[in-house]
Amino acid sequence: MIYDKIKELCRERGTSVAAVEKEANLSNGIIRKWNKSSPTVDKLQAVARVLKVRMEELIP
């Protein structure tokens, strides 16, 4: 799941999912919802930028 991958990357970088959401200008709790729905490309790109990874690395 995308959420699990993002959570893992956050843990590796010493940050939280909430902090990534805030820095990416996403609404609070939206990344967790990606377990049940797919994010838009622009939101996924924003998270990838914050985590400094390629967008493809977020997709399991």
LOGUGU-849849 format. One record per residue (C-alpha): x, y, z; residue number from 1. Coordinates in Angstrom, 1 decimal, decimal comma, padded with zeros to 4 digits. Example, Ala and Ser with C-alpha at 12.3 -4.5 7.8 and 13.67 -1.06 7.14 Angstrom:
! LOGUGU-849849
    east   north      up    k
   012,3  -004,5   007,8    1
   013,7  -001,1   007,1    2
! end
This chain:
! LOGUGU-849849
    east   north      up    k
   000,0   000,0   000,0    1
   001,1   003,5  -000,7    2
   000,5   004,6   002,9    3
   002,7   001,9   004,3    4
   005,6   002,9   001,9    5
   005,3   006,5   002,8    6
   005,1   005,6   006,5    7
   008,3   003,5   006,1    8
   010,1   006,4   004,3    9
   009,0   008,8   007,1   10
   010,4   006,5   009,8   11
   013,7   006,2   007,9   12
   014,0   010,0   007,6   13
   012,9   010,7   011,2   14
   009,8   012,5   010,3   15
   006,0   011,8   010,6   16
   003,3   011,4   008,0   17
   001,6   014,4   009,5   18
   004,7   016,5   009,0   19
   005,0   015,4   005,3   20
   001,3   016,3   004,8   21
   001,9   019,7   006,2   22
   005,0   020,4   004,2   23
   003,3   019,1   001,0   24
   000,3   021,4   001,6   25
  -002,1   018,4   001,9   26
  -005,0   018,1   004,3   27
  -004,5   016,4   007,6   28
  -005,0   012,6   007,4   29
  -005,2   012,4   003,6   30
  -002,2   010,1   003,2   31
  -003,8   007,5   005,5   32
  -006,9   007,5   003,3   33
  -004,7   006,4   000,4   34
  -005,0   002,8   001,8   35
  -008,5   002,8   000,4   36
  -008,3   005,2  -002,4   37
  -005,7   006,3  -004,9   38
  -004,0   009,7  -004,7   39
  -003,9   012,1  -007,6   40
  -000,6   012,4  -009,4   41
   000,0   016,0  -008,2   42
  -000,5   015,0  -004,5   43
   001,8   012,0  -004,9   44
   004,4   014,2  -006,6   45
   004,2   016,7  -003,7   46
   004,9   013,9  -001,2   47
   007,7   012,5  -003,3   48
   009,3   016,0  -003,4   49
   009,1   016,3   000,4   50
   010,6   012,9   000,9   51
   013,2   013,5  -001,8   52
   012,3   010,3  -003,7   53
   011,0   009,6  -007,2   54
   007,3   009,3  -007,4   55
   007,6   005,7  -008,6   56
   009,3   004,7  -005,3   57
   006,0   005,5  -003,5   58
   004,0   003,0  -005,5   59
   004,3  -000,6  -004,3   60
! end
